Amino acid sequence: MANHGGKSVFISSVVIIFGLVVVGASFPEGFANAAEGALSTITGLFGWFYLFSVFGFVIFLFGLALSRYGKVRLGPQDSRPNYTFFSWISMLLAAGFGVGLVFYGMAEPMFHFIEPPYGDRTAETEAAARYAIQYSYFNWGIHQWAAFSIVGLIIAYFQFRKGQAGLVSSVLSSITAKNPKIRPYASWLDVFAVVATVMGVATSLGLGVLQMNGGLNAVFGLPENGFWQFVILFVMFCAYMASTWSGLDKGIKRLSNLNMILCIGLMLYVLFTGPTVAILETITVGIGDYLQNFIGMSLRISPYSDNEWASSWTIFYWAWVIAWSPFVGTFIARVSRGRTIKEYVFGVLFVPPLLACLWIGVFGGAALHMELNGTDIGLAAATQDNITVALFEMFELMPFTGLLSVVAMLLIFIFLVTSADSASYIVAQMTDNGSINPPLYKRIIWGVLIAAICLTLIASGGLTGLQSASVLSALPFTFILYMMVFVLVQELRADRKAMLTQLYRRHGETPVGADAFEAELLGEEERLRRAPSVVNRRINS
């Protein structure tokens, strides 16, 4: 039955994805217009809902980490993490940010500098520069990781502590099992997650190929055409197939560690060879503005004006991360076994956003300083004209231009390889009944399919339409996330109640090797022993 379920998810997913790709490739303009129109309507009608939901996820995660459940481990209570903190964070960055941060780290502040989000909206001023950093921090900060963190936490808890399959349908099995009418359709939750993941990864990989081609054109003069895009994709395909063959602990882990080293090295170089003091001041004031306006930015839209900035940026971002959360969340769960809920939340929700803000502060701060204090620098115009070459235009103003550009393209390349590799791994897991170690042939099949989809859409010009279509999945999946949170809370309460009951019944015994959480429960037991009349009230709280 289990194998049949995995097979049906695999076949259904392939059929749906194939149908969408055929439509997108055959009618690229019409499909793109329809998808973008639908996305615009959804974000216009439900933008407030996305803002409330993501902010709510942030509050829930923070509260959970500081609650009595914070010491619960994502696995047996005596388990410990499989990866070092450095490798863990490196893999989180590779799956969660990917190539987007390399380009938008410098480009997004420039976009907001040209078109300020709020205030008097006068472009290219000092006030606009400050707003640009503040809202870039917000868009790439804690909120962006909230949906990833929610999905990863819930799947890790059920997979490693409860021994269930790492699937959305498994998490919601307690709900679907009580409703015979919807039970046969539970596997469609997994199909939904697979389709959203493959569409999102394929479009991101395709956009990354176009960006790589733009960088090669800016640095080496290679033409931007289908031939070179095919060559870039083919090289990427060979690289991530080799990584897939090596497995998670060798391929993705090593590439992620290398990426982290390159990121830190490139960031430090720009910091110390660029306008160092201005960059440090930018980071400082940016963090201050971000923290001071955290709640206001979380729920800010423009109901009394025609300002559509929030829909174009923040709301689109939130929809995109929710649509991607099955993939990124499942991957985060896979590499987070053994960590406590508190350690997980503070690690996932705060460390990657902090690194993103440092990156944006360095590259965006340097670019803004050059633009405000230079003469005919043209970085803002270059960003607006062609985002794929904006970063390389900034490197033209710095020492060792060629070396910087090569390192940046290597960084982009490795990010794309790790994203495709981790995606093929997770989709294989989703179509293999949530197996922690899906068979190699399934990982290879999905790797080939993702590359084929990407190539087809690049050749037909259908990338934009599929990207918009994939983001549309965010609305129904937000409701699924609410159900997953509800189930998690119920299971955590039941888990604690069972442990307290068990400990109370043997209150005279001390478990050998009791860890911190068990010690806390024993302390609770001692209080119950002194006041037996409140046993039931304490246990049921």
N, C-alpha and C positions, 0 to 999 in steps of 0.2 A: 504493500500500500504506500509506504514511504517512497519507494523508488518510483512508483507510478506517479505520485504527487510531484516529485522533482522533474520527471519526464514531461508531465503536462505543463508545468510552469515554463520549462525550456521551450517546448514547441509553441505554446501560446504566445510567449514573448517574441520569439523569432518571427512568427506570422504577423503580429501587430507592427513590429519594427520594420519589417520588410514592406508592409503596406504603406506606412508613413514615408519611408524613404522613396518608394516608387512615386508617390504623389508629389513629394517635395522635389524630386529630380525631374519629373515630367512637366510639372507646372510650377516652377520655382517662384515666379513673380506673383501669381495668383495665390499660391499657398502661403507665401510670406505676407501678402497683404491681409489675407483672412486671419492668419495666426496673430499678426501684430494688432489687427483691429480687435480681435477677441481679447488679447492681453490688455490692450488699452482700456477696454470696457471693464474688465475684471478689476484691474488696479484702480480705476476710477470709482467703482462701486464699493470695493472691499479694501481700499487702502487703509482706512481706519482700523479694519479688522486685523490686517497684517501687523500694524504698529502695536495694537493692544496685545496681540498674541505673542510676538517676539519679546516685548517688554515683560509680559507675564512669565515667559519661559526663563528670562534672566532672574527675575525675583524668586521664582520657584527653585531654581538650581542653587542660588545663593542661600536661600532659607534651608534647603535640604542639607547642604554641606555643613551648616552651623547647627543643625538639629541633632537629636540623639541618634539619628540614623547615619550620621557622618562617618562613624567608625566601622560601618558595615563594609566588608570587602566584596569586590566583584569577583567572587570565587569562594571556595571554602575559607573559613575564617583564619586558617593557618597558612593560606597561600601567600605568595609574594610575587612582585612584578617580574615578568619575563625579560624586560628590556631596561637598560639604564635610562636615567632621566633624559640624557642628551639624545639618545637614539629614539626614545619615545616622542619627544618634542619634535625632532627632525622628521619623523614619519607623519606626525600630525600636520606639520606645515606642508609637506609634499602632497598630501591628500586634500587638505582643506583649502590652501591658497593657490598652489600650483603657479602657473605662469602669470596669472592675473596680477599678482602683486608686483612683479618685475616691471610690467608696463604701466599699471595704474599708480604705482607708488610715486612716480614723478608726474604722470600725465593727469591724474585726477585733480590734484591741487591746481594745476594749470587751467583745467576746464572751469573749476569754480572761481578761479582768479579772473577769468574772462567773463563768466556769467555767475556772479555771486548768488547764493541761494536765497538769502533774506537781507534785511536791512534796507539801505537806500539803493542797493544793487548797482552802484557805480563801479564799472569794471576797472581792473588793473590799478587799484589803489592799495595803500597799506592796509586799510580796513578790509578790502576784498581778500588780500593775502592772508590775513588772520582768520577770516571766515573760511577760507579755502582749506587751511590746515585743520581747523576745528571740525569741519564736517567730513573731511577725509578720514580723520581719526575715528569719527563716529561711524562712518560707513564700513570701515575695516576693523572696528573694535569689538567689544564684548558681544554686542547684539548679533553680529554676523556668525558667531560661534554658538549662539544659544540653541538653535535648532539642531546643529550637528551634535552638540553636547547632550541634548535631551535624548535623541535617538540612540547615540552611542551608549549612554548610561543605562538606558532601559534594556537594550539588547544584551549588553555585557552582563547585567544582573541576571536576566533570565537564562542566558546561555551558560554562564560559568558558575552561577550560584544555584540556579534551579535545575540545571542539566537539560534545558530545552534547546531546540534548534534555534540558531541565530537568525530568525526570520520575523517579519512584522506579524505574519499570521499566527506564529507561535505565541508571541506576546499577548495577542488578543484572543487566544484560544479560550480563556475563561469566559469571555463574553459570547463568542460564536458558539461555544459548546452548549450554552443555555438557550440558544435560539435555533432550533432545528431547521427553520426556513432559510437562514443565512449560512448555516454550517457548510453546505456544499460549495459555497462561493468564497470561502475563506482564502483559498489558494490564489484568488484573483488579487488579493492584497499584495502578494509576492510578485505577481505578473506586473502589477502597477509599478512597484518599486524597481523592477528590472528595466521596464520600458523607459521610465524617467531617467534612470542611471545611464543607460546606453545612449539615449538621445543627448543628454547633457554632456557626457564625456566625448562623444563623437563630434558635437559642435565645438566644444572647447579645444579639442585636438585640431580640428580644422582651422579654427581661428588662430591657434598657435602656429600652425604651418604658414598661414598667410603672414603672420607677424615675423616669423623667422625669415621668410622670403624678403620682407621689407627691410629687415636688418642687414641681410646679405647684400641687398641692393644698395643700401646706404654706405656700407663699409667697403664692399668689394666690386660694386657695380654690376652684380649679376641681375639679369632682367627678372621682373616680376611676371611670370607666366606659368602656364600649366605644367610645362616640363620640369621646371625647377621645384615647383610645389610637389610634384610626384616624387622627385628625387629626395626631397626633404622628408616626406612621409615614409618613403621606403626605408631610408636610413633609420628613422625613428622606430618603424615597425621591427626591423632587425634587432635594434637595441632592446626594445621592451619584450620581444620574444626571448632574447637571451636572458634577460632579467627574470622573466616568468619561469624559464627553465631552471634557473638557479634557486627559486623559491623565495618565500617571504624573508627568512632570516638572513639570507645572503644577498639576493638581488635588491629588493626594495629597501632593506635596512642600510646596505652599503651606499646605495645611490642617495638615499635621504641624508645620511651623514655627510657625504661629499657635498651635497647641495647646501647644507647648513654651513659648512666651512667656507664655501664659496660666497654665500650670502654675507656672512660676517666679515670676510676679508674684503669684499667689494664695498660694503657699507663703511668699514673703517677707512679704506683708502679715500673714498669721496669725502668723508668727514675731515680727514687731516690734510688733504690737498686742496679742498674747497674752502669756502668761507666758514672756517671752523666755529668761530664765536657766534656768527649769525645762525648757523645750524643748531648749535646748542641752545641758543635763546629761543629759536623756533620750536624746538622740542619742548622746552620748559613751558612756554606760554600756551602751546597747543595742548599739553596735558592738563594745564590749569583750566583752560576754556572747556575742555572735554568734561572734566570732572564737575566743574561748576554748573554746566548746562546739561548734565546727563539726563535728568528726568524730562526737562523741557524738550530736548532734541528727540527723545524716545517717542514722544507723542505729538510731534509738531507737523501739522499740515496747514493748508491755506483755504479754509472754508469761505472766507470773505473776499477772496480775490481770485484772479485767473492764473496765479503762480502755480505752475505744474512741476516745479523742481522736485518736490518730494516723490511724485509719481515716476519721474524720469530716473531718479537716482535711488533714494532710500527704499521706497516701496518695491521697486524692481529688484534691488539687492535682496530684500527680505524674501520675496517670492522665489528668487533664484536659489537662495540657500535652503529654503524649505524643500524645494523640488530636488535639490542635491542631497538632502539629509539622509535618505535611505542608504546611499552609497557611502558618503563620508562617515556617517554615524556608524554603519556596520564595520567599516575599516577601523575606526577609532576603537570600537568595542573589541575587535580582534587583537589589538596591540595593547589593551589596557587591563588584561586579566591580572588579578592579584592586588590591584590598587584599592584603597579605601574610597568611598564615595567623596569624602572631603578632599582627598588628594587628587582624585579624578577631576572634580569640579574646578578646583583652583588651578590645576594644571592645564586643563583644556580651555576653560573659560577666560583665563587671564594671561597665560604665558604667550600663546601665539598672537593674540591681539597686541600685547606689549611689544613683541618683535615687529609686528606690522607697523605700529605707530613709530617705532624707531626708524624703520626703513623709510616710511613716508616723510618723517621729519628730516632725515638726511637728504634724500633725493629731492623731495618736494621743496624743502627749505632751501637747498642749494639753488634749485632752478628759480624759485621766487626771488631770492636775493639777487641773482644774476639779472633777472628780468627788470627788477625795480631799480637797480643801481648801474645797469649797463646802458650802452648806446647801440640801438639797432641789434639787440641780441636775437630777437625773433623766435624765442622758445615757445611763447604762447601761440603765435601764428603757426609754427611748425606742428604743435600738438593738435591744434584745431584742423589743420590741413591733412595730416596723416599721422595718426597715433603710433603706427608701427615704427616710425623712424624718430619719434620725439626724443626718446632716451639717448639715441645715438647722436642726435644733434647737440644734446647737452655735453656728451663726452668730447665733442669737437672743441669745446672750450676748456678742456682740462688736459693736464700732462699725460703722455702715453695713451693717446686717443685709441690707437689701433689695438693695444693690449686690453684696454677697458672694454672695447666693443666685443672682442673675442671672448673674454671672460663672461660678459653679459649674455652672449649668444649660447655659450656652453651652459650657463645657468638655466636659460630658457629651455634648452634642449633636454637637460636632465629632469627639469620639472615636468615637461611633457611626457617623457619616458616613464617616470615614476607614477604620474597620474594614470596613464594608460595601463601600466602594469598592475597597479592597485585596483583599477576598475575591472580589469579582466579577472582578477582574483576574486573580488567581491561578487561580481555577477555570476561567476562559476559557483561560488558558495550559495548564492540565492537560488540557483537552479539545480542544486545538489542537496536539497533538504537542509540547508543551513550548516553543512559540514564545515568543521574548522579547517580541514585540509582537503579541499576539493581536488578531484583527479586532474592530472596535468593536461590530459586531452581536452577537458572542458575549458580550462584556462586558455589553452591555445586556440580553441574554436572561437571563443568570445574575443580574443585578441585579434584574430583574423577578421571577424565580422565588424568589429569597431573600426579597423583600418579601412575595410571595404566601404563601409557606410561613409566614412570621412572622405575618401577619395571620390565617391559618387557625388556627394554634395558639393565638394570643391569644384568638380568639373561642370556641374549643372548650375552652380550658383544658388543652391538651396539651403545653405548653412543658416542664414538669418531666419528663415521660416521655421526650420526645425528647432532652433534655439527658442524662439517665441512659443512654439508649441510645447516644448518641454517645461517652460516656466508656468504654463497654464495648469500643470499638475499640482502646483503648490496649494491651490484653494481646497480641493478635496483632501489633500494630505494633511492640511492643518487640522481638520476635524479628526483625522486618524491619530494625530499627535495628542490631541486632547484625550482621546480614549486610552492611549498608551500611558499617559501620565496618571489617569484615574486608576488603571490596573496596577501600575507600579506602587502607588500609595497604598492600595489595598493589600498588596503582597508584602510590602515592608511592615505594615502594621501586624499582619498575620505572622510573619516571620519572627518579629520581636515578641509577640504574645506567646508563641510556641516556645521560644527560648527561655523566656521568663518563667513560664509554667513548669518547664522541665527542671530549671534550676531551683525553683521553689520546692518542688517535690523531693529534691535531694539536697536540701539546704545545709546539711551537715557536711557535705563533701566538697572538696575543692578540686576542680579538674586539673589534671597534670598538664603543664605547659600552657596555662590559660593566658591568652593574649590580652591586649588592652580592652577590647570590647567585652570579652568574657569577664574580665575583672570588674568592669562597670556594672555588668549584670549581677555579679556576685554582690557588689555593693548595694544594688537595689534589693537583692534577696535579703541581705542583713536587715535592711530597713523594714521589709515585709515581716520578718521573723519577730521584730520588736513590736509590731502592731498588726497582729493577725486579723483583726477585725476589718482591715482595709485591703486585705489581699485581693479580693475580686475587683475592687475599684482600681487598684494599681495595675493589675494584670490587663484589665480591659481598656486602660487609658491609652 
